[in-house]
């Protein structure tokens, strides 16, 4: 067993020094570090901490978009026996200050002028910061340039190589190596203390389930400040000597897929849903023959997989599927880079519709479920054993049971060390018997597949005493191509309602086709014909719900929910408490009026 996450990496460096580790685009040029380069940069940066006067055990925050320097800093901090505090690159200056102060970070690594400006806004609260290091040049002499620091570290390492080796060899498996702040859907974010030994067990156990090859290429675009990308998208592939290709930005992912030709994509479901929507939209705009051919192939793909699971495959459907793949699916897969084998989804529920769509193409999406408090993964889909609606089976190293109230409880060696400076909250999360309370409601089937139905805090109790799980209804409403986001409300009210963010691209197209005049999104959503149309869409989606589960009224929002207004967490989950506060006037109108707002 490896002692730590850095020990996993350096075993790979020793095994495959010349293999590409990190591939990135810089000034229009594709560049890369092989594993030996990667290791050397970690040695140099770790050694530079001596120059900065960093003491082992101190916390070091990283505020940056994904780039190789983020990862080099991450490993260097761990190799120096310090604690990494990842900070999401897009949070507000006030949220940034809270995390920096609460974690007692002493050094900040930032990316560029944008983050520097945020730091300037909160400078008065950063009196305990020893140094600020920037990956890009900043016109401020007090800011240390990363390249200059790396060069000083290089010189120190070659004069004193023992400094790095002593620190690296003395890493304690039970040491806290990172404090990751939860998104905080309710209240202030909490710092989750995580340690090497649990990460090592997590990485090895989850990879055993995935069964990666040694030559996979991962596309990195989810924020490294989240454990999902850091563990599943970085540390796990490094364990298997894989290559990581950095996307230029979240907006260039589709183009970067073409460039990187990844075999593995670690993503939230939204990417797969957008890909599905884009393909279906292109099909709708195609000729009659192309539409007919595509839907024939899609139906063949769905029947092929249904029979595959039932064990009733025959030569006829197999031959049809081979033909569908050759003339339709292979062209779609080529647009996804042509080599994709493992689309991985986590962080939110994946719709069965999207899952079946990719499955028909011959791409089985691997679903996972986890949380920061368990060092990430709790369950993963076993290979070739998909259960629709399930998030897979618990990892072999974990025990999962369902409490009397339906809450999912987890026990095992990957439970967190606790919340930083919050013993009361830690005791509430992990009970006296060692069971970690996830806050999720779900159930296990007879084969130990885990299904989630909602967050415990998302259960709405109406004035009539009915308990309603909001998430399944929200996901149901979002099946409409005209609904981008749905937020169910109604706690303590006679009935439930929904704040609806329309899919403006599709709604504008419908409005134009129906000769509805408007000059901006506000006018669009206030148009009575649009309200009636959207209400009909909502009604169509909830036909099969029980009466008390049905949304009785909706309000159309003329813009997306945003991080800036605190309506979304950095991982893009809805912050319902803040949304209810931000839209309280609209919500009051919903429950005062009998009409659709």
C-alpha positions as CSV (number, residue, x, y, z in Angstrom):
1,X,0.0,0.0,0.0
2,X,1.3,3.5,-0.8
3,X,1.9,5.9,2.0
4,X,0.4,8.9,0.3
5,X,-1.0,10.5,-2.8
6,X,2.5,11.8,-3.8
7,X,3.9,8.3,-3.3
8,X,1.4,7.1,-5.9
9,X,2.5,9.7,-8.3
10,X,6.3,9.2,-7.8
11,X,5.8,5.4,-8.3
12,X,4.3,6.3,-11.7
13,X,7.2,8.7,-12.4
14,X,9.7,6.0,-11.7
15,X,7.8,3.5,-13.9
16,X,7.1,5.7,-16.9
17,X,9.3,8.8,-16.8
18,X,9.0,9.6,-20.5
19,X,5.3,9.2,-20.8
20,X,3.1,12.4,-21.3
21,X,1.6,13.4,-18.0
22,X,0.1,16.9,-18.4
23,X,-0.8,18.2,-21.9
24,X,-2.0,21.9,-22.2
25,X,-2.4,24.7,-24.7
26,X,-0.4,27.9,-24.1
27,X,-0.4,30.8,-26.6
28,X,-1.9,28.6,-29.3
29,X,0.7,25.9,-28.9
30,X,0.2,22.4,-27.6
31,X,2.8,21.7,-24.9
32,X,3.3,18.9,-22.4
33,X,5.2,17.7,-19.3
34,X,6.3,14.1,-19.3
35,X,6.2,12.4,-15.9
36,X,9.9,13.1,-15.3
37,X,9.4,16.8,-16.0
38,X,6.3,16.8,-13.8
39,X,8.3,15.2,-10.9
40,X,11.2,17.6,-11.2
41,X,8.9,20.6,-11.1
42,X,7.4,19.2,-7.9
43,X,10.8,18.7,-6.4
44,X,11.8,22.3,-7.3
45,X,8.6,24.0,-6.0
46,X,8.7,21.9,-2.8
47,X,12.3,23.0,-2.2
48,X,11.3,26.7,-2.8
49,X,9.1,26.6,0.3
50,X,12.3,26.7,2.3
51,X,13.0,30.1,0.8
52,X,9.4,31.3,1.6
53,X,9.8,30.2,5.2
54,X,6.8,27.9,5.0
55,X,6.6,25.5,8.0
56,X,5.2,22.0,7.6
57,X,1.6,21.8,8.7
58,X,0.7,25.3,7.5
59,X,-2.2,25.7,5.1
60,X,-1.6,26.9,1.5
61,X,-4.6,28.1,-0.6
62,X,-4.8,27.7,-4.4
63,X,-7.1,30.0,-6.4
64,X,-6.8,29.3,-10.1
65,X,-8.4,27.8,-13.2
66,X,-7.2,24.3,-14.2
67,X,-3.6,24.4,-15.4
68,X,-0.5,22.3,-14.8
69,X,0.8,24.8,-12.2
70,X,-2.3,24.1,-10.1
71,X,-1.4,20.4,-10.0
72,X,2.3,20.9,-9.5
73,X,1.5,23.2,-6.5
74,X,-1.0,20.7,-5.1
75,X,1.6,17.9,-5.0
76,X,4.4,20.2,-3.8
77,X,2.3,21.4,-0.9
78,X,1.6,17.7,0.1
79,X,5.3,16.8,-0.4
80,X,6.3,19.6,2.0
81,X,3.8,18.1,4.6
82,X,1.6,21.2,4.3
83,X,-2.2,21.3,3.8
84,X,-3.8,22.3,0.5
85,X,-6.9,24.5,0.6
86,X,-8.4,24.6,-2.9
87,X,-10.6,27.7,-3.5
88,X,-13.0,27.9,-6.4
89,X,-11.8,30.4,-9.0
90,X,-15.1,32.0,-9.6
91,X,-16.4,32.7,-6.1
92,X,-16.9,36.2,-4.8
93,X,-14.1,38.1,-2.9
94,X,-16.2,37.8,0.4
95,X,-16.5,34.0,0.0
96,X,-12.8,33.8,-0.8
97,X,-12.0,35.8,2.4
98,X,-14.2,33.5,4.5
99,X,-12.3,30.3,3.3
100,X,-8.8,31.9,3.6
101,X,-9.5,33.2,7.2
102,X,-11.4,30.1,8.4
103,X,-8.7,27.7,7.1
104,X,-5.9,30.0,8.5
105,X,-4.1,29.8,5.2
106,X,-0.6,31.4,5.3
107,X,0.3,31.5,1.6
108,X,-1.9,32.1,-1.5
109,X,-1.3,30.8,-5.0
110,X,-3.4,32.8,-7.5
111,X,-3.6,32.6,-11.3
112,X,-3.9,36.1,-12.8
113,X,-5.1,39.7,-12.6
114,X,-8.7,38.7,-12.0
115,X,-7.8,36.9,-8.8
116,X,-5.4,39.6,-7.8
117,X,-8.2,42.2,-8.0
118,X,-10.4,40.0,-5.7
119,X,-7.5,39.8,-3.3
120,X,-7.1,43.5,-3.3
121,X,-10.8,43.9,-2.3
122,X,-10.2,41.8,0.8
123,X,-6.6,42.8,1.6
124,X,-7.4,44.2,5.0
125,X,-8.5,40.8,6.1
126,X,-5.3,39.0,5.0
127,X,-2.9,40.2,7.7
128,X,-1.7,36.6,8.4
129,X,-0.7,35.9,4.8
130,X,3.1,35.4,4.4
131,X,3.2,35.5,0.6
132,X,1.1,35.7,-2.5
133,X,2.4,33.8,-5.6
134,X,1.0,34.3,-9.1
135,X,1.1,31.9,-12.0
136,X,1.0,34.9,-14.4
137,X,2.8,38.2,-14.2
138,X,1.2,40.9,-12.0
139,X,2.3,44.5,-11.9
140,X,2.9,44.5,-8.2
141,X,6.3,44.0,-6.7
142,X,4.9,42.4,-3.6
143,X,3.5,39.5,-5.6
144,X,6.0,36.6,-6.3
145,X,6.0,35.3,-9.8
146,X,5.6,31.5,-9.9
147,X,8.4,31.0,-12.5
148,X,10.9,33.0,-10.3
149,X,10.0,30.9,-7.2
150,X,10.4,27.7,-9.2
151,X,13.8,28.8,-10.4
152,X,14.9,29.5,-6.8
153,X,13.6,26.1,-5.8
154,X,15.5,24.5,-8.7
155,X,18.8,26.0,-7.5
156,X,18.1,25.1,-3.8
157,X,17.1,21.5,-4.8
158,X,20.4,20.9,-6.8
159,X,22.4,22.2,-3.8
160,X,20.3,20.4,-1.2
161,X,18.4,17.4,-2.7
162,X,18.1,15.9,0.8
163,X,15.6,18.6,1.8
164,X,13.0,17.3,-0.6
165,X,13.7,13.6,0.0
166,X,13.5,14.0,3.8
167,X,10.2,15.8,3.6
168,X,8.8,13.3,1.1
169,X,9.9,10.2,3.0
170,X,8.5,11.6,6.3
171,X,4.9,12.0,5.1
172,X,2.6,10.3,7.6
173,X,-0.3,8.3,5.9
174,X,-2.6,9.6,8.6
175,X,-1.6,13.3,8.1
176,X,-4.3,15.8,7.0
177,X,-3.2,16.7,3.4
178,X,-6.1,18.9,2.3
179,X,-9.0,20.9,3.7
180,X,-11.8,21.1,1.1
181,X,-14.7,23.5,1.7
182,X,-18.1,22.2,1.0
183,X,-20.3,24.1,-1.4
184,X,-22.6,25.1,1.4
185,X,-26.1,24.8,0.0
186,X,-27.3,25.9,3.4
187,X,-25.3,28.1,5.7
188,X,-21.5,28.8,5.6
189,X,-19.2,26.3,3.9
190,X,-17.4,23.8,6.2
191,X,-13.8,22.8,5.8
192,X,-13.6,19.0,5.4
193,X,-10.3,17.6,6.7
194,X,-9.0,14.7,4.5
195,X,-5.9,12.6,4.8
196,X,-3.5,10.6,2.7
197,X,-4.3,7.0,3.8
198,X,-8.0,7.4,3.0
199,X,-7.3,8.9,-0.5
200,X,-4.9,6.0,-1.3
201,X,-7.7,3.5,-0.4
202,X,-10.2,5.5,-2.3
203,X,-8.1,5.7,-5.5
204,X,-7.2,2.0,-5.6
205,X,-10.7,0.8,-4.7
206,X,-12.5,3.0,-7.3
207,X,-9.9,2.2,-10.0
208,X,-10.5,-1.5,-9.4
209,X,-14.1,-0.9,-10.3
210,X,-13.3,1.2,-13.4
211,X,-10.6,-1.1,-14.8
212,X,-8.6,1.6,-16.7
213,X,-5.9,0.8,-19.2
214,X,-2.4,2.2,-18.9
215,X,-2.8,4.5,-21.9
216,X,-6.0,6.4,-21.2
217,X,-6.3,10.2,-22.0
218,X,-8.4,12.2,-19.6
219,X,-9.9,15.6,-20.5
220,X,-9.7,18.0,-17.6
221,X,-12.3,20.8,-17.4
222,X,-14.2,20.5,-14.2
223,X,-12.7,22.8,-11.5
224,X,-9.7,21.3,-9.6
225,X,-11.1,23.0,-6.5
226,X,-13.6,20.2,-6.4
227,X,-12.6,16.8,-5.2
228,X,-14.4,15.2,-8.1
229,X,-11.9,16.5,-10.7
230,X,-8.9,16.3,-8.4
231,X,-9.4,12.6,-7.4
232,X,-11.3,11.1,-10.3
233,X,-9.8,13.3,-13.0
234,X,-6.2,13.6,-11.8
235,X,-5.0,11.3,-9.0
236,X,-6.7,8.2,-10.3
237,X,-5.4,8.5,-13.9
238,X,-1.9,9.2,-12.5
239,X,-2.1,5.9,-10.5
240,X,-2.6,4.2,-13.9
241,X,0.2,6.1,-15.8
242,X,-2.5,8.0,-17.8
243,X,-2.3,11.4,-19.6
244,X,-4.3,14.5,-18.6
245,X,-5.2,17.0,-21.3
246,X,-6.3,20.4,-19.9
247,X,-9.2,22.1,-21.6
248,X,-8.6,25.8,-22.4
249,X,-11.8,26.7,-20.6
250,X,-15.3,25.4,-19.7
251,X,-16.6,27.1,-22.9
252,X,-14.2,25.3,-25.3
253,X,-14.8,21.7,-24.1
254,X,-16.5,20.5,-27.3
255,X,-13.6,21.8,-29.4
256,X,-11.0,20.5,-26.9
257,X,-12.6,17.0,-27.2
258,X,-11.8,17.0,-30.9
259,X,-8.2,18.1,-30.1
260,X,-7.5,15.8,-27.1
261,X,-9.3,12.8,-28.5
262,X,-9.9,11.6,-24.9
263,X,-10.7,8.0,-23.9
264,X,-12.1,9.2,-20.5
265,X,-14.3,12.2,-19.7
266,X,-15.0,13.0,-16.1
267,X,-18.0,15.3,-16.1
268,X,-21.3,16.4,-14.5
269,X,-24.4,15.1,-16.3
270,X,-25.1,18.5,-17.8
271,X,-22.3,18.0,-20.5
272,X,-23.8,14.7,-21.6
273,X,-27.3,16.3,-21.6
274,X,-26.0,19.2,-23.8
275,X,-24.3,16.8,-26.2
276,X,-27.6,14.8,-26.5
277,X,-29.6,18.0,-27.1
278,X,-27.1,19.3,-29.7
279,X,-27.2,16.0,-31.6
280,X,-31.0,15.9,-31.6
281,X,-31.3,19.5,-32.6
282,X,-29.0,18.9,-35.6
283,X,-31.0,15.9,-36.5
284,X,-34.2,17.9,-36.4
285,X,-32.7,20.4,-38.8
286,X,-31.5,17.7,-41.2
287,X,-33.3,16.3,-44.2
288,X,-36.2,13.8,-44.0
289,X,-33.9,10.9,-45.0
290,X,-31.3,11.8,-42.4
291,X,-33.9,12.1,-39.6
292,X,-35.5,8.8,-40.6
293,X,-32.1,7.1,-40.7
294,X,-31.0,8.5,-37.3
295,X,-34.2,7.5,-35.5
296,X,-34.0,4.0,-37.0
297,X,-30.4,3.7,-35.8
298,X,-31.3,5.0,-32.3
299,X,-34.2,2.6,-31.9
300,X,-31.9,-0.3,-33.1
301,X,-29.4,0.8,-30.5
302,X,-31.9,0.9,-27.7
303,X,-33.3,-2.5,-28.6
304,X,-29.8,-4.0,-28.9
305,X,-29.0,-2.9,-25.4
306,X,-32.3,-4.0,-24.0
307,X,-31.8,-7.5,-25.4
308,X,-28.1,-7.5,-24.3
309,X,-29.2,-7.0,-20.7
310,X,-32.0,-9.6,-21.1
311,X,-29.6,-12.1,-22.7
312,X,-31.9,-12.4,-25.8
313,X,-29.5,-11.0,-28.5
314,X,-29.9,-12.7,-31.9
315,X,-28.0,-12.4,-35.2
316,X,-30.6,-10.1,-36.8
317,X,-30.5,-7.3,-34.2
318,X,-26.7,-7.7,-33.9
319,X,-26.2,-7.2,-37.6
320,X,-28.6,-4.2,-37.6
321,X,-26.7,-2.7,-34.7
322,X,-23.4,-3.1,-36.6
323,X,-24.9,-1.4,-39.6
324,X,-26.3,1.4,-37.4
325,X,-22.9,1.9,-35.8
326,X,-21.2,2.0,-39.2
327,X,-23.4,4.5,-40.9
328,X,-24.7,6.7,-38.0
329,X,-23.1,6.2,-34.5
330,X,-19.5,6.1,-35.7
331,X,-19.9,9.6,-37.2
332,X,-21.2,10.9,-33.9
333,X,-18.5,9.2,-31.9
334,X,-15.9,10.8,-34.2
335,X,-17.2,14.2,-33.2
336,X,-16.5,13.2,-29.6
337,X,-12.9,12.6,-30.5
338,X,-13.3,9.1,-31.9
339,X,-11.7,7.3,-28.9
340,X,-14.0,7.8,-26.0
341,X,-14.5,4.6,-23.9
342,X,-15.4,5.9,-20.5
343,X,-17.8,8.8,-20.1
344,X,-18.1,9.2,-16.3
345,X,-20.9,11.2,-14.7
346,X,-21.2,12.4,-11.1
347,X,-22.2,15.4,-9.0
348,X,-25.9,15.3,-9.9
349,X,-28.5,12.8,-11.1
350,X,-28.1,11.6,-14.7
351,X,-31.4,11.3,-16.6
352,X,-32.2,7.8,-17.8
353,X,-33.0,9.3,-21.2
354,X,-29.5,10.6,-21.6
355,X,-28.0,7.3,-20.3
356,X,-30.0,5.3,-22.9
357,X,-29.0,7.7,-25.6
358,X,-25.3,7.3,-25.0
359,X,-25.8,3.6,-24.5
360,X,-27.4,3.3,-27.9
361,X,-24.3,4.9,-29.4
362,X,-22.1,2.2,-27.8
363,X,-20.9,4.5,-24.9
364,X,-21.9,3.3,-21.5
365,X,-21.9,6.2,-19.1
366,X,-20.4,5.2,-15.7
367,X,-22.3,6.8,-12.9
368,X,-20.9,7.5,-9.5
369,X,-22.0,9.0,-6.2
370,X,-20.0,10.5,-3.5
371,X,-19.3,13.4,-1.3
372,X,-16.3,15.4,0.0
373,X,-16.8,13.9,3.4
374,X,-16.0,10.4,2.1
375,X,-12.9,11.4,0.2
376,X,-15.2,11.4,-2.9
377,X,-16.6,8.1,-4.2
378,X,-19.2,6.0,-2.3
379,X,-20.6,4.0,-5.2
380,X,-19.8,3.4,-8.9
381,X,-21.5,1.6,-11.7
382,X,-19.9,-1.9,-12.2
383,X,-18.7,-2.6,-15.7
384,X,-21.5,-3.8,-18.0
385,X,-24.0,-3.8,-15.1
386,X,-26.1,-0.7,-15.5
387,X,-29.3,-0.3,-13.5
388,X,-31.3,2.6,-14.8
389,X,-31.8,5.2,-12.1
390,X,-29.1,3.7,-9.9
391,X,-25.7,5.3,-9.1
392,X,-24.0,1.9,-8.9
393,X,-22.8,-0.3,-6.1
394,X,-20.9,0.8,-3.0
395,X,-17.1,0.4,-3.2
396,X,-15.9,-2.9,-1.7
397,X,-14.2,-1.1,1.1
398,X,-17.4,0.6,2.3
399,X,-20.6,-0.4,4.1
400,X,-23.8,1.3,3.2
401,X,-27.2,1.0,4.9
402,X,-30.5,2.9,4.9
403,X,-31.7,4.5,8.1
404,X,-35.3,4.3,9.2
405,X,-36.0,7.8,7.8
406,X,-34.5,6.7,4.4
407,X,-31.2,8.5,4.8
408,X,-28.1,6.8,3.3
409,X,-25.5,6.0,5.9
410,X,-21.9,5.1,5.1
411,X,-19.1,3.4,7.2
412,X,-15.6,2.7,6.1
413,X,-11.9,3.8,6.0
414,X,-12.6,6.8,3.8
415,X,-14.7,8.8,6.2
416,X,-13.4,12.3,6.8
417,X,-11.2,13.2,9.7
418,X,-13.8,15.8,10.6
419,X,-14.8,19.4,9.9
420,X,-12.1,21.9,10.6
421,X,-12.7,23.7,14.0
422,X,-16.3,22.3,14.1
423,X,-16.4,19.4,16.5
424,X,-20.2,19.8,17.0
425,X,-20.9,19.6,13.3
426,X,-18.5,16.6,13.0
427,X,-20.4,14.7,15.7
428,X,-23.7,15.4,13.9
429,X,-22.2,14.1,10.7
430,X,-20.5,10.9,12.0
431,X,-22.4,9.2,14.8
432,X,-21.1,7.3,17.8
433,X,-21.1,4.0,15.9
434,X,-19.0,5.5,13.0
435,X,-21.9,5.8,10.5
436,X,-21.5,8.9,8.3
437,X,-24.9,10.6,7.6
438,X,-24.9,11.6,4.0
439,X,-28.0,13.8,4.1
440,X,-29.3,11.9,1.0
441,X,-32.5,9.9,0.9
442,X,-32.3,6.6,-1.0
443,X,-32.6,2.8,-1.0
444,X,-30.7,-0.3,-1.9
445,X,-32.2,-2.9,-4.2
446,X,-31.8,-6.7,-3.7
447,X,-28.5,-6.7,-5.5
448,X,-27.1,-3.8,-3.5
449,X,-27.4,-1.2,-6.2
450,X,-27.9,2.3,-4.6
451,X,-30.7,4.6,-5.7
452,X,-31.0,8.2,-4.5
453,X,-34.3,10.0,-4.4
454,X,-33.5,13.4,-2.8
455,X,-31.5,15.4,-0.3
456,X,-33.0,15.2,3.2
457,X,-33.0,19.0,3.5
458,X,-34.9,19.1,0.2
459,X,-37.9,17.3,1.5
460,X,-40.8,19.8,1.4
461,X,-43.5,19.5,4.1
462,X,-46.7,21.1,2.9
463,X,-49.2,22.8,5.3
464,X,-51.3,19.6,4.9
465,X,-48.4,17.5,6.3
466,X,-47.4,15.9,3.0
467,X,-43.7,15.0,2.6
468,X,-42.6,15.7,-1.0
469,X,-39.1,15.0,-2.5
470,X,-38.3,18.0,-4.6
471,X,-35.4,16.6,-6.7
472,X,-37.4,13.9,-8.7
473,X,-40.0,16.5,-9.6
474,X,-37.4,19.1,-10.6
475,X,-35.7,16.5,-12.8
476,X,-39.1,15.5,-14.3
477,X,-39.9,19.1,-15.2
478,X,-36.4,19.5,-16.8
479,X,-37.3,16.7,-19.3
480,X,-39.1,19.4,-21.2
481,X,-36.8,20.8,-23.9
482,X,-38.1,24.3,-22.9
483,X,-37.0,24.0,-19.2
484,X,-33.4,24.7,-18.3
485,X,-33.8,24.8,-14.5
486,X,-36.6,24.2,-12.0
487,X,-36.6,25.0,-8.3
488,X,-39.5,23.5,-6.4
489,X,-40.8,25.6,-3.5
490,X,-43.8,25.2,-1.1
491,X,-42.5,24.4,2.4
492,X,-45.3,25.1,4.8
493,X,-47.7,26.1,2.0
494,X,-50.9,24.4,0.8
495,X,-49.3,23.2,-2.5
496,X,-46.0,23.2,-4.3
497,X,-44.9,25.6,-7.0
498,X,-41.8,26.1,-9.2
499,X,-39.5,28.8,-10.3
500,X,-38.7,28.0,-13.9
501,X,-35.7,29.2,-15.9
502,X,-36.6,28.5,-19.5
503,X,-34.3,27.2,-22.1
504,X,-34.2,30.6,-23.8
505,X,-32.6,29.4,-27.1
506,X,-35.5,27.0,-27.7
507,X,-38.2,29.3,-26.2
508,X,-37.1,32.3,-28.4
509,X,-37.3,30.0,-31.5
510,X,-40.8,28.9,-30.5
511,X,-41.9,32.5,-29.9
512,X,-40.5,33.7,-33.2
513,X,-42.3,30.8,-35.1
514,X,-45.5,31.8,-33.4
515,X,-45.1,35.5,-34.2
516,X,-44.8,36.6,-30.5
517,X,-43.2,40.1,-30.3
518,X,-40.7,40.8,-27.5
519,X,-37.5,42.9,-27.2
520,X,-35.8,41.2,-24.2
521,X,-36.1,38.0,-22.0
522,X,-38.3,39.9,-19.4
523,X,-40.9,40.8,-22.1
524,X,-40.7,37.2,-23.3
525,X,-41.5,35.5,-20.0
526,X,-44.2,38.1,-19.2
527,X,-46.1,37.4,-22.4
528,X,-49.4,35.5,-21.6
529,X,-49.0,33.2,-24.6
530,X,-45.6,32.2,-23.4
531,X,-46.9,31.6,-19.8
532,X,-49.7,29.4,-21.2
533,X,-47.3,27.5,-23.4
534,X,-44.8,26.9,-20.5
535,X,-47.6,25.9,-18.2
536,X,-48.7,23.3,-20.8
537,X,-45.1,22.0,-20.9
538,X,-45.1,21.6,-17.1
539,X,-48.5,19.9,-17.1
540,X,-47.4,17.4,-19.7
541,X,-44.3,16.4,-17.7
542,X,-46.2,15.8,-14.4
543,X,-49.2,13.8,-15.7
544,X,-48.3,10.7,-13.8
545,X,-47.6,12.4,-10.4
546,X,-50.0,12.1,-7.5
547,X,-52.1,15.2,-7.0
548,X,-50.2,16.5,-4.0
549,X,-46.9,16.1,-5.8
550,X,-48.0,18.2,-8.8
551,X,-46.7,21.8,-9.2
552,X,-49.8,23.9,-9.1
553,X,-48.2,27.2,-10.1
554,X,-45.1,28.4,-11.8
555,X,-43.1,31.7,-12.1
556,X,-40.9,32.2,-15.2
557,X,-37.5,33.7,-14.4
558,X,-36.0,36.0,-17.1
559,X,-32.4,35.0,-16.4
560,X,-30.3,32.0,-15.3
561,X,-29.5,31.4,-11.6
562,X,-26.0,32.6,-11.0
563,X,-22.9,32.1,-8.7
564,X,-22.6,35.9,-8.3
565,X,-26.0,36.1,-6.7
566,X,-25.2,33.1,-4.5
567,X,-28.0,31.1,-6.1
568,X,-25.6,28.3,-7.2
569,X,-22.9,26.5,-5.4
570,X,-19.4,26.4,-7.1
571,X,-20.5,22.9,-8.2
572,X,-23.6,24.5,-9.8
573,X,-26.2,23.0,-7.3
574,X,-29.1,25.2,-6.4
575,X,-28.8,27.1,-3.2
576,X,-32.5,27.0,-2.4
577,X,-32.3,29.1,0.8
578,X,-30.7,31.9,-1.2
579,X,-33.0,31.5,-4.2
580,X,-36.1,31.7,-1.9
581,X,-34.6,34.9,-0.4
582,X,-33.7,36.4,-3.8
583,X,-37.1,35.7,-5.3
584,X,-39.3,36.2,-2.2
585,X,-41.5,38.9,-3.9
586,X,-42.2,36.6,-6.8
587,X,-42.9,33.7,-4.4
588,X,-45.3,35.8,-2.4
589,X,-47.2,36.7,-5.6
590,X,-47.4,32.9,-6.4
591,X,-49.2,32.2,-3.1
592,X,-51.3,35.3,-3.2
593,X,-52.7,34.9,-6.7
594,X,-54.7,32.2,-8.3
595,X,-53.2,32.7,-11.7
596,X,-49.9,31.5,-13.1
597,X,-47.4,34.4,-12.4
